[in-house]
Amino acid sequence: MQTNFTAEQLQNPLVARSNKILRTCVHCGFCTATCPTYQVLGDELDSPRGRIYLIKDMLEAGRPADEKTVKHIDRCLSCLACMTTCPSGVHYMHLVDHAREHIEKTYKRPLGDRALRWLLARILPYPTRFRFAMLGARLAKPFARLLPGKLGAMIAFAPPSMPSPSRMEEPQVHPAKGARKMRVALLTGCAQRALNTDINEATIRLLTRLGVEVVIANGAGCCGALTHHMGKTVESHAFAAKNIDAWTREAEGEELDAIVINTSGCGTTVKDYGHMFSADPAYAERAAKVANLAQDITEVLMKLDLPLADGVPKPRVGYHAACSLQHGQQIKDHPKTLLRRAGFEVAEPADAHLCCGSAGTYNLMQPEISTQLKERKVATLAAIRPEVIAAGNIGCMMQIGSAMEVPVVHTVELLDWATGGPKPPALS
């Protein structure tokens, strides 16, 4: 794609980076075939190619974002299926992130949207605040259908119950059982700590059983993804910097073999820390080291001696591939390989590459499109007749679980159960 940025514009590192990305696009349109919003809406401007044209026009002109551009960028899930299918290697993720930052700086949203985004940014990254918010939402749930779209979607999102805080997730060191094979830090997350403590507890049990020392670093918290995808760069970088500081202290005290992440949306973001801080002399080097250490839980488990199946019959698993895992991190086979090794029969739905509609806060901010994608995903999962559904991302678990009678658990919960841990509570 030909671009026409001025020499002065290209002095800005963000513009220079986006210029390089834009120039790799050859207009082929392969991305439209795998874009969920294009499939649902049928509008070229709701495809990656269409959004690229809008972003190019906005950035080249150096103008504030307009309503049309904002509408179509907001509708993007950032599922990154386009990056998996793109033959030219267009790094759409970094381009749309730049667009969202530009929108946040130059566009004044309607009051209701501004209030919603402010509220989400002040609640979701903080587990304690999130728990209180969900408690209030549960009380208001009977009236959810009477409330306006986005507010009603937020209320409806509230789960029927909330777990108590887990002491296992507090800063501490969980020693390895037997000889220590690895020393890792675990990102316990933010929303996940409020919504489902079973995932981190299963991760810690499984890793320590396999000879891994697990460190919950003091000062680590939200990865920054939630605010990053709203274009709130200063806030997202502040969260990320705290993690970098916390994990760097641990790595300098005693070497870390990995930073383990069991929420794939967070994993995609932490693995991008090097890019996020590339122009920051205070953090660039440490951010790159943290990004290189970051691994999804399944990547770490593939390096360990996970016990083989014990012959005891296990439920048929419908595996849902989270977009941030299969597209963002390009991890496609590890979860299925590990589940089969542990003795589970694994089935995949049709169109497994398509998003379930969760996408961080997308199901709260774009409830109508999100619901269509959820219904499509649930139908394809139901068609394979699973006894349990496994996924690697808390957002997907909540989204799919809200519409299925079949229990939805994290992959690591099943692996923990199959190797001597307790049965996942959701299966009981």
N, C-alpha and C positions, 0 to 999 in steps of 0.2 A: 504494500500500500504506500503510495506517495504521500509524504507529509510536507508541510510548509511552515514549520516553526521558524521564528526569527533567531538570529544568533543570540540576542539578548534573552529570549525565552529559554534557550537551551543552556543558559548559565545556571538555571534552576535544576538541581539534580533530579527532582521528581519528574520534571518535564522531559529532561534528557532520557531518563529511563523509559518513560511512556512512549517517547518518540521511537526508541529502538523496538519496543514491543509492537507498536502500530506498523512499523515497516516490515515486520515478519509476516503480517496477515496478507494472504493472496486472494481474498474474497471467494474462496472455493465453496463455502457454504456447508462443508461437512458437519460443522458444529450444530447446524439447525436440526439435524436428524436425531441428535442426542440431548437437545435442550428441553427440559420438562416444561418450561413456561411457553415455549414456542408450540409444543405439542398441544398444550391446553388452550392457549389463546389464539394461535394461528397468525400472529402479527409479527412481521419481520423485525420490527423494533423491539419485540420481546424475545429475540434470539441473540446469541452472542455477536453475530455479524452486525445486526442492526444496532446493538448497543455500542459496538466499537465505532461505528460511524457517528453516533451521537457524541461519544466521548471525544473523538478526534475533533469534531466541529467545535465543541465547547472549549477544549483546551487550546486549540490553534487560535481561536478568536480571542482567547484570554478574557472571556466574558463570564459574568455570573451565571450559575446554572438557572435554567428556566423550568417552568412547570412540566413541560413535555418530557424533557430529559430526565428530570427527577422521577417522574412516574415510571418510566421504563427501567431506570437503574434500580429503583426501589423494588421492582418486581423480580429482579435477579436473585436467585437463591444462593449464589456462590457455591453451587454444588460441584462445579469444576468438571462436569462431564465433558464440556467442550475442550478442555485441555487434554483429556485422555484421547479424544478422537481427532484432534487437530494434527494434520500431517506436517504442518509448518512449525510447530512448537511455539505458538503464540502464548505468552504467559499472561493469560486473561486475568488471573487472580490479582497480580500486581497492578494491572491497568484499572480494573474496577475498584480496587482499594484506593487508588489515586483519585478516581472520579468521585468516590464517596467522601473523601476528605475535602475535595474542592466544593462539593455540594454543601457540606456542613459549614464551610467557611463563607460561602457566597449566597446561599439561598435561605430565605426566611419562610419556614414551613407554617402552615395554619396552626393556630394556637393548640388545638387538640393533639396534633401530631407532635408538636414540640413538647407538650406536657407528657405524652406517653413515652417518648424517647428519654426525656429527663428522668421519669419515674423508673423505667427499666434499667437505666444506667446507674441509678442510686440504690437499686434493690437486688437485681440478679447476681452481681458479683460478690455479694456479701451473704454468706449462709444464714447468719442469725436474722438479718433483715428479711431475707427470702422466706424463712420459716414463718415469721410473723405475718408477712404479706399473704402467704398461702392459707394461713389460719383464717384471716379475714375473708379471703376469697371463697373458702369453703362455706363460711356462714352465708355468703351472698349467692352461692351457687344455685339455689332454687329459683332465683330471679334472673339468671344469666340470659335467658332468651328474651327478656324484656329490655335489655340494655343495648345500646348502639354496638355495631359490629365489632370493633377492636376491643372495646371495654368488655363486651360480652364474651369475646374469645379469651381474654385474660382470665375472667372468672371461671369459664368452663374448663380452662387448663388445669385448675387446682385438682390435685389428686384426692381421693377419698380419705386418705390418712397420710400422716407425715412421720418419718422415723425420728427417734430421739437422737441427739448428737452422739457420735461414736467416739469413745476414748482412744480407739486404735488410730483415729485420724489426727490426733493431737501430735504436736512436735515431739519426737522421740526416736529411738532406734529399736527396731524389731530384729533381734539376733537370728542368724541362720540356724537351722536345725542341722547338727552334725558339722562336717567340715565346710568352711565358707568357700563358695565358688565365685561369688560376685558380691559387690557392694553397690547398691543403687539408691537413688533418691526417687521417691514416688510423689507425683503431683496428685494431691487429693482433690483439687478443683474447688469450685464454688457452688454452682447450682446442684451438682451431683451430691455434694455433702448434705444439702438440704433435702433433696428428693429421694435419694437411695443410698444408704450407708452400706448396704450389702456388697456393693461392687468393690469398694476399697478394702473391706474386710476380707472378702474372698481373695483379692489380689495379694494381700499381705500374707494370708495363710498359705496360699499356693507357692508364692516365691520363697518364703522362709522354709517350707517343707522341702523345697528343691535345692536348698543350700545357699540361698541369697539373703544377705543382710539388707534390710529395707530401712532407709532413713526418711523420716518425715521432717523436712528441714524447717527450722524456725524462720518465719517471715515469708514463706512461700504461700501463694494463694491463687486468686484468679489469674488465668493466663493472659487475659486482656482481649480475648477474641470477641466477647460480646460487645464491647465498646468499639473495638477496631472495625467491625463490620458496620457500625453506625457512622463511621467517618470521624469518630471522636479520638483523634490520634494522640493528643496530649494525655488523655485519660488512659488509653490502652497502653501507651508506652510506660506510664507510671506503674501500672500493674506488672508489666513485663520486667521492668527494671528491678522491682522488688524480688521477683523470682530469680533473676540473674544474680543479684547480690547474694541471696540465700543459698543458691546452689554453688556459686563460686566459693563461698566460705566453706561449704562441706567438701568440695573438691580439693581445696587448698589444705584443709585439715587432714584429710585422708582421701586418697584418690577414689573417684566414682567411676564405675564401669559403664553406667548408663543413667539416664533420667527416664524413668518409666512413666508412661502416660496411658491411662485406660479409658480416656474419653477422646475419641478420634478427632473431634473438632478442635480440642485443645492441642492435640498432637500436631495437627497441620499448622497451627499458629506458632507453637514453640519451635518447631523445625524451621520456621521462617524468621526467627529472631535475628539471625545474622543479616538478613536483608533489611529488616525493619530498622536496625541500628547501624547500618553500614556507613551512614554519614555522621554518626555521633562518635567523636574521638574518645569520649569517656567510657563508652560501652561497646564499641564495635568489636574489639578483640574478644572480650568476655562473652558477648552475645553469640558470636560465631562458635565459640567453644561449647556453649550450652546447646545451641542448635545441633551441633554434631553429636552431642551425647544423647539427645532426645530419641527415644524409641517407643513405639507402640508396645503394649504388653505382649502381643503375639510375636513380635520380633525377638524379644528377650526369651520367651518360652521356647522358640525354635532352636535356641542355642543350648538349652538345658535338656536333661534326660527325663522328659515327661514319661511316666510309666505307661506301658501299653495297656490296652483294654483287658479287663479282668474276666471277660466272658459273661458278666451279669447283663441281662437285657436292659437297654436304655431307651429312652423315648426318642421318637423320630424328630429331628431338629429341622426347622425351616430357617435357613440362614439369610438374614437381611444384611446386605453389604452397605454400610454407611458411606455416604458420598465422600466425606472427609477422609475415610480410610482408603477406599478403592480409587478415588480420583485425586484427592488432596495429597495422600501419602503413597499412592500406587501400591498399596498392600492388598492383594486380591486373594491369594491362596492360603496364607498362613492360618487364618482362623479355621477354615474348613479342614485343612490338613491336621491341625491339632485336635479338632473335635472328632474326626474319624479315627485318629490314633488312639483317642480315649474311649473308642467303642461306640460312638454315636453314628446313626445313619443321618446323613446330611443331604437335604434337598434345597434347591434354589428356585425362586419364583421366576416367571417370565419377566423380561425387561428389568433384570436385576440392576442394571446400570442407572435406572431412573430414580430420582429423589422421592422420599416419602412425604416431603413438604414441611418437615420440621425446621431444619436449617437455622439453628440458633434461635433467634427471636422472630424468624419469618412467620411462624404460625400465629404469632401474636399481632404482627404488623400487617400481614397480608392473609387474613383468615379465609377469605373465599377461595383464593388459588390454592392455599395450603390444604384446605378441605378436599378439593378435587383431587389433588395429588395423593392425599392420604387414602381416599376411597379407592383409587386405582391400585395403590400398593397393597392395601388390605385384601382386595379381591384376588390379586395374583398370589399372595401368600396363602390365602384360604384354599386356593385351587390345588396346592400341593399337599394338603391335609396334614399339616404338622401337629405334633403333640405339644411342642414348645417352640418358641421362636427365639433365636439368639441374635444379638447385635452387639456392636462395639462402641455405641455412643448413647449416652443417656437421653439426648433429645429425640433420637429415633425410637428408643424404647418407650418414652412417654407418648409420642405421637401415634405409634402403631398400637400400643397397649390400650389407648383410649377408645379403640374401635374394634377390638378383637376379644373373643372369649378365651382364646388360647393364651396361656401365660407367656410373657415376654421377659427374658432375662439377659444378662450380659454373658458373653462367651466365657469369660473367666469364671463366672459362677458355676457353669457346667463342668469346666475343667477342674475346678477345686473339688466339686462333689465327686467326680469320677476318680480322683486320686486320694480320697480319704477325708475330704471335708464334709461339712453338713449339706443336706439337701437344700437347694435354694428355697427360701421362704415362699417365693411366688409359686412354686410347684406344690406347695402344701395347701 
